[in-house]
Amino acid sequence: MRLFSSLAAIAFAGLLGSCDSKDLPTPPDLQPVLDAYENPTAVVNGEIMGEVADEIAEAAEEIEDSEIFEEILDLIIEVQEELEASSTMTCSGGANDGDACTDDTACPDGTCVTDLVLNAACSGGDNDGDACDVGDETACPNGTCGGGVTLPSPTGAVRINFICPGWDESQFDEGNVAEPDSANGTIDLFMTVDSGGIGRVVWGTADRCLYLVPPPEGSNCEAAGCSEASYDGGVALDLGDSEPLGQDIAELLVTFVLEGSIGLDLVDGEDPFRIDQSFRVKLADESGLEILEDISDPALSQPPLSQTFNYFFAGAEQGIRDANGEFRCSLEESRCFDENGNTLFDW
């Protein structure tokens, strides 16, 4: 279980110390990857699949079993939740100037703006003087939450340094609170903030991040036990658009690019799985996975991403999207087929 209080302090220190995104490393340009998903250019046949089928199967297994995408997206969701808890939305201008709002429709002749309030405290009431989140209406019974530092319509940069939870199974015990241990590795992410919402591109690195993957049938390590997972390397992801406060990130189709090493229940002397791959997932639908396969050949003077196709997993179904359209396949049966089950090609 993550200790979010330490993460929040680091995140918002980054926001205050970065008045604009020029203080961040240059974000990766993911547009060519996004274009490749939307416009596959390769025409897939049995010869091509014979060369890449095992690679696709192994990558899909490592991505799904390690749940590295979930570890990273959960972290981003926690940052978003902390931003929401520390934000207020009020009308600026117009007839309802200063009133609470959720969008511009509540502010005739004005706009609904988001302000970030840090280090707020209860004034009066049962919790007088206690720290509070301005977005939590229950934080100060018989009092108000305010004061602190207000950042109007925050637009800036955040650097998140998260200490990974490690492999101690007690982290899932109810009420467990342990000090973060840097020996468990870190995830270092960069993101922009626009009017309180998270920018569409998030990027950074993981430094030997250790975490546990609970068994599918439960949320703790009892019975079948947890898997010991790790990731070391670069990460970049595209959320599809800048995400305003209140957006459910778990429902977004997120495009990842990973370049690093995945470990999962490794035994002594076993090498981690090396991944240099883009894939798409939706956190709320873990049965779905789409892998971008780049078969461009430098020997033929084909630049990267000039010959691509998508291999997708959707529940019990698998298939390919290539330059000619979409059709179903089975890695287990080593064939692709039409809507009637007739084999198109095999390998």
C-alpha positions in Angstrom: 0.0 0.0 0.0 1.5 3.4 -1.0 2.3 6.0 1.5 0.9 9.0 -0.3 1.7 11.7 2.2 5.4 11.7 1.3 4.6 11.6 -2.4 2.3 14.6 -2.1 4.9 16.8 -0.4 7.4 16.0 -3.1 4.9 16.6 -5.9 3.8 20.0 -4.8 7.2 21.2 -4.0 7.9 20.6 -7.6 4.9 22.6 -8.6 5.8 25.6 -6.5 9.4 25.4 -7.7 8.5 25.3 -11.4 6.6 28.3 -12.6 6.5 26.9 -16.1 7.5 23.8 -17.9 10.8 25.1 -19.1 12.4 23.7 -15.9 11.5 20.1 -17.0 13.4 17.9 -19.4 12.0 18.0 -22.9 9.0 15.6 -23.1 9.2 12.8 -25.7 7.3 13.3 -29.0 4.8 10.5 -29.0 2.8 11.7 -32.0 4.6 9.4 -34.5 3.6 6.4 -32.2 0.0 7.6 -32.0 -0.1 8.0 -35.8 1.2 4.5 -36.2 -1.6 3.1 -34.1 -4.2 4.9 -36.2 -2.7 4.2 -39.6 -0.9 0.8 -39.7 1.1 0.5 -42.9 2.3 -3.1 -43.0 0.5 -6.0 -44.8 0.8 -9.0 -42.5 1.3 -12.5 -43.8 2.4 -15.9 -42.5 6.1 -15.2 -43.1 5.9 -12.0 -41.0 4.0 -13.6 -38.2 6.4 -16.6 -38.2 9.2 -14.1 -37.3 7.3 -12.0 -34.7 4.6 -14.2 -33.1 6.8 -15.5 -30.3 7.9 -11.9 -29.6 4.3 -10.7 -29.4 3.3 -13.5 -27.1 6.2 -13.0 -24.7 5.7 -9.2 -24.6 2.0 -9.6 -23.9 2.6 -12.1 -21.1 5.2 -9.9 -19.4 3.1 -6.7 -19.7 0.0 -8.4 -18.3 1.6 -10.5 -15.6 3.9 -7.7 -14.3 1.1 -5.1 -14.3 3.7 -2.4 -14.7 1.1 -0.2 -16.5 -1.1 -0.4 -13.4 1.7 0.5 -11.0 2.4 3.6 -13.0 -1.2 4.6 -13.7 -2.1 4.2 -10.0 0.6 6.6 -9.2 -0.7 9.2 -11.7 -4.2 8.7 -10.3 -3.0 9.4 -6.8 -1.4 12.6 -7.9 -4.6 13.6 -9.7 -6.6 12.8 -6.5 -4.3 15.0 -4.4 -4.6 17.8 -6.9 -8.4 17.5 -6.7 -8.4 17.5 -2.9 -6.3 20.7 -2.8 -8.3 22.5 -5.4 -11.4 24.8 -5.4 -13.5 25.8 -8.4 -15.2 29.2 -8.4 -16.7 31.6 -10.9 -14.5 34.4 -12.0 -16.5 37.4 -13.3 -20.1 37.5 -14.2 -23.2 37.4 -12.1 -22.0 34.5 -10.0 -18.5 35.8 -9.3 -16.9 33.9 -6.4 -19.6 31.2 -6.3 -18.6 27.5 -6.4 -18.9 25.9 -9.8 -18.1 22.7 -11.7 -17.9 24.1 -15.2 -18.5 27.4 -17.2 -22.3 26.8 -17.4 -22.6 27.7 -13.8 -20.9 31.1 -14.4 -23.0 33.3 -16.8 -20.8 36.0 -18.3 -17.8 34.5 -16.5 -15.6 31.4 -16.3 -15.2 28.6 -13.9 -11.6 28.6 -12.7 -9.5 26.2 -10.6 -7.3 27.4 -7.8 -4.8 25.2 -6.0 -4.6 25.8 -2.2 -1.6 24.4 -0.3 -1.0 24.1 3.4 -4.7 25.0 4.2 -5.9 24.6 7.8 -9.2 24.5 9.6 -10.4 27.8 11.1 -12.8 27.3 14.0 -14.9 24.2 14.7 -13.9 20.8 16.1 -10.6 20.6 14.1 -9.4 24.2 14.5 -5.8 24.5 13.4 -5.6 21.1 11.8 -4.3 20.7 8.3 -7.1 20.1 5.7 -7.8 19.7 2.0 -10.0 22.5 0.6 -11.7 20.0 -1.6 -12.9 17.9 1.4 -16.2 19.4 2.7 -16.0 17.1 5.8 -12.5 18.1 6.9 -13.6 20.9 9.3 -16.8 20.2 11.2 -18.4 23.4 12.3 -15.5 25.3 10.8 -14.0 26.3 7.4 -10.9 25.1 5.5 -8.8 27.9 4.1 -5.6 30.0 4.4 -2.4 28.6 3.1 -0.9 29.4 -0.3 -3.3 29.9 -3.2 -2.1 29.3 -6.8 -4.8 30.7 -9.2 -5.4 28.6 -12.2 -2.2 26.7 -11.7 -0.2 26.0 -14.9 3.2 24.6 -14.3 5.3 21.6 -13.9 5.4 18.7 -11.4 8.2 16.2 -10.7 7.1 13.1 -8.8 9.6 11.0 -7.0 7.9 7.9 -5.7 9.7 5.3 -3.5 8.4 1.9 -4.6 6.6 -0.3 -2.1 9.0 -3.3 -2.3 8.4 -7.0 -1.7 7.3 -7.0 1.9 3.9 -8.7 2.0 2.9 -6.8 5.2 2.2 -3.7 3.0 -1.2 -5.3 2.3 -2.1 -5.7 6.0 -4.9 -3.4 7.1 -3.6 -0.4 9.0 0.0 -1.1 8.0 2.1 2.1 7.9 5.8 1.7 7.1 8.5 4.2 6.3 9.5 4.4 2.6 12.7 2.5 1.9 14.8 3.8 -1.0 16.3 0.3 -1.3 13.0 -0.6 -3.0 13.8 1.6 -5.9 12.0 4.7 -7.3 9.8 6.0 -10.0 10.7 9.5 -11.2 8.0 11.1 -13.3 7.5 14.5 -14.9 4.2 16.0 -15.9 2.7 19.4 -16.7 -0.3 20.9 -14.9 -2.7 23.1 -16.9 -5.5 24.8 -14.9 -5.2 22.2 -12.2 -5.4 19.2 -14.6 -2.7 16.8 -15.7 -1.1 17.3 -19.1 -1.6 14.5 -21.6 2.1 13.3 -21.7 3.8 11.9 -18.6 7.3 10.7 -18.8 10.3 9.6 -16.7 12.3 6.7 -15.4 12.1 3.8 -13.0 15.2 2.9 -11.0 14.9 -0.8 -10.1 11.4 -0.3 -8.8 10.3 -3.3 -6.7 6.6 -4.1 -6.2 4.3 -7.0 -5.5 1.6 -8.2 -7.9 -1.3 -9.8 -5.9 -2.9 -13.0 -7.3 -6.0 -12.4 -9.6 -8.4 -13.9 -7.0 -7.6 -11.4 -4.2 -6.0 -8.2 -3.1 -3.5 -9.7 -0.7 -0.7 -12.2 -0.7 -2.6 -15.1 1.0 -3.3 -18.4 -0.6 -1.5 -18.3 -4.0 0.9 -15.6 -2.9 2.1 -12.5 -4.6 4.5 -12.2 -7.5 7.7 -10.3 -7.0 7.9 -7.8 -9.9 10.4 -5.1 -10.9 10.9 -2.5 -13.6 14.0 -0.6 -14.5 14.1 1.8 -17.4 12.3 4.6 -19.3 8.6 5.2 -19.4 6.4 7.6 -21.4 2.7 7.6 -21.8 0.0 9.6 -23.5 -3.4 10.0 -21.8 -5.1 11.0 -25.0 -5.7 14.6 -23.9 -5.0 17.0 -21.0 -7.1 15.6 -18.1 -9.2 18.0 -16.1 -10.0 17.5 -12.5 -12.7 14.8 -12.1 -11.6 12.8 -15.2 -11.5 9.0 -14.5 -8.1 8.1 -15.8 -8.9 4.4 -15.3 -11.4 4.7 -18.2 -8.9 6.2 -20.6 -7.2 4.3 -23.4 -3.6 5.0 -22.5 -0.6 4.6 -24.9 2.6 3.5 -23.2 6.2 3.4 -24.5 8.5 1.3 -22.3 12.3 0.8 -22.8 13.8 -1.1 -20.0 13.7 -4.5 -18.1 10.8 -6.3 -16.5 11.4 -8.8 -13.8 8.8 -11.3 -12.5 9.6 -13.9 -9.9 13.2 -14.2 -11.2 15.4 -17.0 -9.8 19.1 -16.5 -9.1 20.9 -16.0 -12.4 17.8 -15.4 -14.5 17.8 -12.4 -16.7 14.8 -10.0 -16.7 12.8 -9.5 -19.8 14.1 -6.7 -22.0 11.2 -4.6 -23.4 11.4 -1.9 -26.0 7.7 -1.7 -26.8 4.6 0.5 -27.2 1.3 -0.8 -26.1 -2.2 0.4 -25.2 -4.3 -0.5 -22.2 -7.4 0.7 -20.3 -7.0 0.2 -16.6 -10.7 -0.4 -16.1 -10.6 -3.2 -18.7 -7.5 -5.4 -17.9 -8.6 -8.0 -20.5 -7.7 -5.6 -23.3 -4.2 -5.0 -24.6 -3.0 -3.7 -28.0 0.6 -4.0 -29.0 2.3 -1.9 -31.7 4.6 -4.1 -33.8 7.2 -2.2 -35.8 8.7 -4.4 -38.5 10.5 -1.7 -40.4 13.9 -2.9 -41.8 16.8 -0.5 -41.6 18.6 -2.8 -44.2 15.9 -1.8 -46.7 16.3 1.9 -45.7 12.9 1.8 -43.9 12.9 4.4 -41.0 11.4 3.4 -37.7 7.6 3.2 -37.6 7.3 3.1 -41.4 6.1 -0.5 -41.4 3.8 -1.3 -38.5 0.7 -3.2 -37.5 -1.3 -3.6 -34.3 -1.8 -6.9 -32.5 -4.8 -6.8 -30.1 -6.1 -8.9 -27.2 -9.8 -8.3 -26.3 -11.0 -10.8 -23.8 -10.9 -14.2 -25.4 -10.3 -12.7 -28.9 -7.1 -11.8 -30.6 -6.4 -10.2 -33.9 -4.5 -7.9 -36.2 -5.1 -4.4 -37.6 -2.9 -3.8 -40.6 -3.0 -1.8 -43.8 -5.7 -4.0 -45.3 -8.1 -3.9 -42.2 -8.8 -6.1 -39.2 -9.0 -9.8 -38.9 -8.9 -12.4 -36.1 -5.9 -14.6 -35.2 -4.7 -17.1 -32.6 -1.1 -17.2 -31.4 -1.8 -20.6 -29.9 -3.1 -22.0 -33.2 -0.5 -20.1 -35.2 -3.0 -18.9 -37.7 -5.2 -15.9 -38.7 -8.7 -16.5 -40.1 -11.8 -14.7 -41.5 -15.2 -14.2 -39.8 -16.2 -17.8 -40.8 -13.1 -19.3 -39.2 -11.5 -20.0 -42.6 -7.7 -19.8 -42.4 -6.2 -16.7 -44.1 -2.6 -17.7 -43.4 -0.6 -19.7 -40.9 2.9 -19.9 -39.7 
